[in-house]
Structures are given as C-alpha cells and as structure tokens.
Amino acid sequence: MLTKRIMKGSVIIFSLFLMILLTILAVNRICAPLFSTVSPHRQYKVAITQSRPFPFFERAVFLNAYRNDKPFVQHKLLYTGEFLDEDFRDLYPNPRFRSESIFELGSVDLGDGSQMEATGNLRISNATLTDIDYLLIETGWYKLVVLDVKAGATADLGFQYGRGISCQGQFASSGERFSAAVGVETKQPATKGQILITIAGRTVTIESPQLRLASSRCCASDRPDPTHEWLY
C-alpha cells in the first residue's frame, strides 16, 4: 500500500512539472505589443511585438506588417537581447514611416558614441518576376524596412552606412527568405559611396562601385542568423 502511495505521489509531481513546463513553452510564443504606427496614407501598419517568457530572461522582438488591415509580414525576428541589455525602444528610438512603404527604426550612430562612416545613396533593384513582401536593411543601430517591393521595381533612397550592411527579405508568393551581408572597409577615405542591393534569381547581392566590401555573416549583430530564427 505504501509503495502505491509513493508511486501515485510521484505521478502527481511529474504531472505538475510537465504542466509547468508546457505552460512555459506556451508563454514563449505569446508576444506583447511594444508599439505600432501607420503610414502617412494609412495603407500600411507596422506593429512591433516582444516575447519575454518567464523564467527565461532573453527576449525577442518581432516585426508584423499589415496592408489595408490584412497581415502580410508576420513574426519577422528583429532583435534578441538579454535581461541586462537596454530596452528595445531605447536601442531603436523614434520608429517612423519615412514614406508610404518605407519604415525605419533607430538612429545613425553605431551604439558606441561614434557616427556613421559616411553618407551615400542606396539603390534597390528587384530583378525578379516575383513581388517581395519586405526588405530589412540594417547597418549599425539602424534598421530600414522597405515593404511591397514589386517585381522589376527599382528604388533610390538616401542612406547612411556603417562598418557593415546586411539585408534580408521574403518573396511574396512562396514565403521563401533570402539574406546577405557585407563588411565595409573602414580604412578607406570617407566618401559618398553608392550601395547597390539587387535581388536576382533567389538570392540578394550587396555591392558598391566606390567602396571595398567583404562578405560577412548573413545577419545583424543583435540576433541569430536566419537559419536559427525558428528558435524564436
């Protein structure tokens, strides 16, 4: 009889432990809103959400975008941080739409008090037959999101770059993602170098006629590479 009671107690304890574990895993998928904003003509809305499950201290921040109130970008990882890191809203202040389909976060410094190396212009070319839901272009502590890049479209934007530039995107038809990153040679003289981001086939390239660029990891410095985003 005593043995049965012990076994029954062990089952109850194990069941409680399992319930707690499942609750923690479920909470890990619950995202609290940080902020949202709409484009000047209200065609687009961007909502930024954050997941910070108990008892884990790491947090993850995601981009969600809506076109005419219908979601077309969901749960795109923007940032991961530890509990000692600054709040995402402090690291990337002043979220705003630069134009109807261009959203930006952060400022032009690199996070260590230094400023961007130089100012240049950015040319984005979608040399495919497929629309692109978004392009996320990052440099230093600055994130630029270009929404709804149509097939065959080319856009020229003002852009400031730091020591590295990364780009990620997603094709609208398949949901397939692509990414690339480069480092910018810091010893070269400051110049208004043009940055060319071209999507061709299923890949993206980052080039410059004036700057010396080197291949780098395909992600920003404040989150894992795209292959490991599924963990969040």
LODRENFI-75687 format. One record per residue (C-alpha): residue number from 1; residue in three letters; x, y, z. Coordinates in steps of 0.05 Angstrom, whole numbers. Each point is the difference from the previous one (the first is absolute). Example, Ala and Ser with C-alpha at 12.3 -4.5 7.8 and 13.67 -1.06 7.14 Angstrom:
<nodes>
NODE  num  residuo      px      py      pz
NODE    1      ALA     246     -90     156
NODE    2      SER      27      69     -13
</nodes>
This chain:
<nodes>
NODE  num  residuo      px      py      pz
NODE    1      MET       0       0       0
NODE    2      LEU      56      48      18
NODE    3      THR      34     -15     -67
NODE    4      LYS     -64      18     -38
NODE    5      ARG      -5      66      38
NODE    6      ILE      72      17     -17
NODE    7      MET     -11     -17     -73
NODE    8      LYS     -65      41      -1
NODE    9      GLY      36      59      31
NODE   10      SER      57      -5     -51
NODE   11      VAL     -50       0     -57
NODE   12      ILE     -35      62      28
NODE   13      ILE      67      37       9
NODE   14      PHE      22     -19     -71
NODE   15      SER     -67      22     -28
NODE   16      LEU       5      68      35
NODE   17      PHE      71       8     -26
NODE   18      LEU     -23     -17     -71
NODE   19      MET     -57      50       5
NODE   20      ILE      48      55      23
NODE   21      LEU      48     -16     -57
NODE   22      LEU     -55       2     -52
NODE   23      THR     -25      66      28
NODE   24      ILE      69      30      -6
NODE   25      LEU       6     -24     -72
NODE   26      ALA     -69      28     -16
NODE   27      VAL      18      67      30
NODE   28      ASN      62       2     -42
NODE   29      ARG     -45       9     -61
NODE   30      ILE     -42      56      30
NODE   31      CYS      23      68     -24
NODE   32      ALA     -17      65      34
NODE   33      PRO      -7      64     -42
NODE   34      LEU      56      51       5
NODE   35      PHE     -27      52     -48
NODE   36      SER     -35       8     -67
NODE   37      THR      -4      55     -52
NODE   38      VAL     -35      12     -67
NODE   39      SER      26      28     -66
NODE   40      PRO     -18      71     -22
NODE   41      HIS     -57     -23     -44
NODE   42      ARG     -19     -56      48
NODE   43      GLN      10     -56     -51
NODE   44      TYR      52     -34      44
NODE   45      LYS       5     -14      74
NODE   46      VAL      62     -25      36
NODE   47      ALA      -6     -33      69
NODE   48      ILE      60     -18      42
NODE   49      THR      -9     -55      51
NODE   50      GLN      44     -30      54
NODE   51      SER       4     -70      31
NODE   52      ARG      33      -4      68
NODE   53      PRO     -22     -66      33
NODE   54      PHE       8     -15      74
NODE   55      PRO      47     -25      28
NODE   56      PHE      46      11     -59
NODE   57      PHE      30      69      -4
NODE   58      GLU      16       3     -74
NODE   59      ARG     -50      39     -41
NODE   60      ALA     -16       2     -74
NODE   61      VAL     -31      56     -41
NODE   62      PHE     -40     -11     -64
NODE   63      LEU     -25      40     -59
NODE   64      ASN     -72      -8     -24
NODE   65      ALA     -27      40     -60
NODE   66      TYR     -71      10     -26
NODE   67      ARG     -24      23     -68
NODE   68      ASN     -70      29       1
NODE   69      ASP      -8     -33      68
NODE   70      LYS      19     -69     -26
NODE   71      PRO      65     -32      27
NODE   72      PHE      54     -16     -52
NODE   73      VAL      62       0      44
NODE   74      GLN      -6     -40      64
NODE   75      HIS      49     -14      56
NODE   76      LYS      63      23     -35
NODE   77      LEU      56      -1      52
NODE   78      LEU      32      69       8
NODE   79      TYR      40      -6      64
NODE   80      THR      20     -45      58
NODE   81      GLY      28      25      66
NODE   82      GLU      18     -20      71
NODE   83      PHE     -32      27      62
NODE   84      LEU      59      47      12
NODE   85      ASP      -7      32     -69
NODE   86      GLU     -36      65     -10
NODE   87      ASP     -73       0     -19
NODE   88      PHE     -11      -8     -74
NODE   89      ARG     -36      67      -2
NODE   90      ASP      62      34      27
NODE   91      LEU      47     -36     -47
NODE   92      TYR     -44      15     -61
NODE   93      PRO     -37      65      16
NODE   94      ASN     -46      41     -43
NODE   95      PRO     -35     -54     -43
NODE   96      ARG     -29      36     -60
NODE   97      PHE     -23      -6     -72
NODE   98      ARG      47      37     -46
NODE   99      SER     -51      -6     -56
NODE  100      GLU     -62     -42     -14
NODE  101      SER      37     -66      -5
NODE  102      ILE      67      13      35
NODE  103      PHE       6      -8      75
NODE  104      GLU      62      13      41
NODE  105      LEU      25     -11      71
NODE  106      GLY      58      28      39
NODE  107      SER      51      54     -11
NODE  108      VAL      63      10     -40
NODE  109      ASP      51     -15      53
NODE  110      LEU      33     -68      10
NODE  111      GLY     -19      -8      73
NODE  112      ASP      70      17      27
NODE  113      GLY      -5      76      -7
NODE  114      SER      31       2     -70
NODE  115      GLN     -37      22     -61
NODE  116      MET     -10     -33     -67
NODE  117      GLU      61      -4     -44
NODE  118      ALA     -31      37     -59
NODE  119      THR     -64      18     -35
NODE  120      GLY     -18     -31     -67
NODE  121      ASN     -60     -20     -40
NODE  122      LEU     -34     -67      -5
NODE  123      ARG     -28     -33     -63
NODE  124      ILE     -46     -59       9
NODE  125      SER     -16     -43     -61
NODE  126      ASN     -48     -58      -2
NODE  127      ALA      24     -34     -63
NODE  128      THR     -49     -58       7
NODE  129      LEU     -71     -14     -23
NODE  130      THR     -24      -6      72
NODE  131      ASP     -23      53      49
NODE  132      ILE      37       5      66
NODE  133      ASP     -38       9      65
NODE  134      TYR      57      37      35
NODE  135      LEU      73      17      -1
NODE  136      LEU      33      10      68
NODE  137      ILE      65      39      -9
NODE  138      GLU      44      12      61
NODE  139      THR      64      38      17
NODE  140      GLY      25      19      68
NODE  141      TRP     -60      13      46
NODE  142      TYR     -46      17     -58
NODE  143      LYS     -53     -43     -34
NODE  144      LEU     -34      17     -65
NODE  145      VAL     -62     -39     -22
NODE  146      VAL     -24       6     -72
NODE  147      LEU     -69     -30      -9
NODE  148      ASP     -32     -27     -64
NODE  149      VAL      58       1     -49
NODE  150      LYS     -33     -15     -66
NODE  151      ALA      29     -46     -54
NODE  152      GLY      47      38     -45
NODE  153      ALA      -1      62      45
NODE  154      THR      60      45      14
NODE  155      ALA       3      51      56
NODE  156      ASP      52      52      19
NODE  157      LEU       4      22      74
NODE  158      GLY      44      43      43
NODE  159      PHE      40     -46      45
NODE  160      GLN      55       4      53
NODE  161      TYR      45     -60      10
NODE  162      GLY      46     -25      54
NODE  163      ARG      52     -55       4
NODE  164      GLY     -48     -53     -24
NODE  165      ILE     -63      -6     -40
NODE  166      SER     -49     -58       0
NODE  167      CYS     -63     -14     -39
NODE  168      GLN     -56     -51       9
NODE  169      GLY     -64      -8     -38
NODE  170      GLN     -59     -45     -16
NODE  171      PHE     -33     -18     -66
NODE  172      ALA     -75      13       1
NODE  173      SER     -21     -61     -39
NODE  174      SER      39     -55      35
NODE  175      GLY      19      31      67
NODE  176      GLU      72     -20     -16
NODE  177      ARG      51      44      34
NODE  178      PHE      68      23     -24
NODE  179      SER      58      38      33
NODE  180      ALA      69      28      -9
NODE  181      ALA      49      44      38
NODE  182      VAL      65      37     -13
NODE  183      GLY      53      37      40
NODE  184      VAL      22      69     -21
NODE  185      GLU      75      14      -2
NODE  186      THR      10      52      55
NODE  187      LYS      70      24     -22
NODE  188      GLN     -23      28     -66
NODE  189      PRO     -14      76      -2
NODE  190      ALA     -71      21      16
NODE  191      THR     -39       6     -64
NODE  192      LYS     -72       4     -22
NODE  193      GLY       2     -71     -26
NODE  194      GLN     -61     -30     -33
NODE  195      ILE     -27     -65      27
NODE  196      LEU     -33     -47     -50
NODE  197      ILE     -47     -54      26
NODE  198      THR     -24     -46     -55
NODE  199      ILE     -48     -59       6
NODE  200      ALA       9     -48     -59
NODE  201      GLY     -21     -72      -4
NODE  202      ARG      -9     -22      72
NODE  203      THR      58      39      30
NODE  204      VAL      19      71      19
NODE  205      THR      67      35     -11
NODE  206      ILE      29      63      32
NODE  207      GLU      50      38     -42
NODE  208      SER      31      69      -8
NODE  209      PRO      37      33     -59
NODE  210      GLN      42      42      48
NODE  211      LEU       7     -39      65
NODE  212      ARG      41     -61      17
NODE  213      LEU     -48     -52      28
NODE  214      ALA      13     -68      30
NODE  215      SER     -48     -58      10
NODE  216      SER     -25      -6      71
NODE  217      ARG     -49     -40      42
NODE  218      CYS     -71       4     -28
NODE  219      CYS     -32      34      60
NODE  220      ALA       4      60      44
NODE  221      SER      41       0      64
NODE  222      ASP     -60       1      47
NODE  223      ARG     -34     -66     -18
NODE  224      PRO      16     -70     -27
NODE  225      ASP      10     -14     -73
NODE  226      PRO     -62     -16     -42
NODE  227      THR      11     -75       4
NODE  228      HIS     -11       2      76
NODE  229      GLU     -59      49       2
NODE  230      TRP     -48     -58       8
NODE  231      LEU      23      -6      72
NODE  232      TYR     -39      64      15
</nodes>
